[in-house]
Amino acid sequence: MSDPDKTDLDEYGFATRAVREGHHRTNEGENSEPIFPTSSYVFSSAAEAAARFAGEQAGNIYSRFTNPTVRTFEERLAAMEGAECCVATASGMSAITATCIGLLKTGDHIVSSSSIFGTTTVLFERFLAKLGIETTFVELSDVNAWQHAIRAETKLLFLETPSNPLAELADIAALAQIAHRHDCLLVVDNCFCTPALQQPLALGADIIIHSATKYLDGQGRCVGGAVCGTREVVGDSVYGFLRTAGPTMSAFNAWVFLKGLETLQLRMHAHCANAIVLAQWLEQHAAVERVYYPGLESHPQHRLAKQQQTGFGGIVSFELKGGKEAGWKLIDATRMISITANLGDTKTTITHPATTTHGRLTPEQREAAGISDRLVRIAVGLEDIEDIKADLARGM
Ligand SMILES: *Cc1c(COP(=O)(O)O)cnc(C)c1O
């Protein structure tokens, strides 16, 4: 078989592109994608070196700018998100940082959901604020609040849907309309769903953020991230900052993520299948006050979730009647489930958000995000669901 290049694969389905996109086979005829562990590249002559540096000739110069393994990952993820362009980053946080610094200047304004990853809140409130970039936080699901928070200086609307850890949803299409009416870009952190379950660009979003650390890897091995969007916004502005400031993805990590993408759809469906069983079991458990999972009929945005997503994801959060003490007791009673704040792993993980992922927020910020002391978050893995239930039942 010949090596189909990017344009050849345009007609293929999601799963096929997840397995094959972006691999430009070398003369060695390798079937699996090669890793290129090289910091720099050689030129055939001084003139060629000069042409590359001047940008007159395409090609590799240095791995802070481009690397073939990283490019394979970028082409593949771009295809899966339906994006023109993708740039890989050293972490999910550097993807968000590169997007903000690449696109914004002093005096610009962000409207952000208050229900976002704790460290993203710190980035906005502490570090972007220091550069004179202000953020207004609004309730994720309240479309009017987004509308009212927009000012003349607003450039970005930022959100995660479903949110972490309460699984609230934003109506992406509605917010995209509002953003575009005000000449703003809508940025969606698609970490929880991945393109296997939700494709925000098709709903009108402009930029996709990924923490590849989570489901894209899917096996808890590497830290990485990505930004997807148009060539102009992502390929120029975001990449321009990235290649200068340097938080780029390593070739080895890109290779691990490539292998993750190949099984992403299968794994996401398996996470969803386990999560719905667990959510339903928790919902009828006497020790549980409330369960947060978009797949439950009781979820206030269940209909939107069915409309906007092709699956409900692997994150199930719940409040215990006994409060923080009961939460810590439940966590400490587990024998199999991993006590860690990471998510998106084959291994089920359990965490107490108020004292871990959201521990650096002020009590007021936590309250605004709805993170109570009673809340426990499970990232449902791929073990037998009966074993997961049994491990939790012990501490409840
Ligand atoms: C983990 C996470 C991030 C940050 O990603 P890192 O790879 O840890 O830097 C951003 N957003 C969400 C939703 C996350 O879960």
The ligand as an SDF file (V2000), in Angstrom:
LIG
                    3D

 15 15  0  0  0  0  0  0  0  0999 V2000
   -5.2620   18.6470   33.6190 C   0  0  0  0  0  0  0  0  0  0  0  0
   -6.0390   19.7020   32.9860 C   0  0  0  0  0  0  0  0  0  0  0  0
   -5.4030   20.8280   32.4310 C   0  0  0  0  0  0  0  0  0  0  0  0
   -3.9150   21.0650   32.5460 C   0  0  0  0  0  0  0  0  0  0  0  0
   -3.1850   20.1140   31.8480 O   0  0  0  0  0  0  0  0  0  0  0  0
   -1.6870   19.6780   32.2280 P   0  0  0  0  0  0  0  0  0  0  0  0
   -1.3390   18.7210   31.1610 O   0  0  0  0  0  0  0  0  0  0  0  0
   -1.7220   19.1070   33.6110 O   0  0  0  0  0  0  0  0  0  0  0  0
   -0.8580   20.9250   32.1960 O   0  0  0  0  0  0  0  0  0  0  0  0
   -6.1960   21.7620   31.7900 C   0  0  0  0  0  0  0  0  0  0  0  0
   -7.5400   21.6110   31.6970 N   0  0  0  0  0  0  0  0  0  0  0  0
   -8.1760   20.5490   32.2110 C   0  0  0  0  0  0  0  0  0  0  0  0
   -9.6450   20.4290   32.0660 C   0  0  0  0  0  0  0  0  0  0  0  0
   -7.4600   19.5560   32.8750 C   0  0  0  0  0  0  0  0  0  0  0  0
   -8.1030   18.5130   33.4020 O   0  0  0  0  0  0  0  0  0  0  0  0
  1  2  1  0
  2  3  1  0
  2 14  2  0
  3  4  1  0
  3 10  2  0
  4  5  1  0
  5  6  1  0
  6  7  2  0
  6  8  1  0
  6  9  1  0
 10 11  1  0
 11 12  2  0
 12 13  1  0
 12 14  1  0
 14 15  1  0
M  END
$$$$
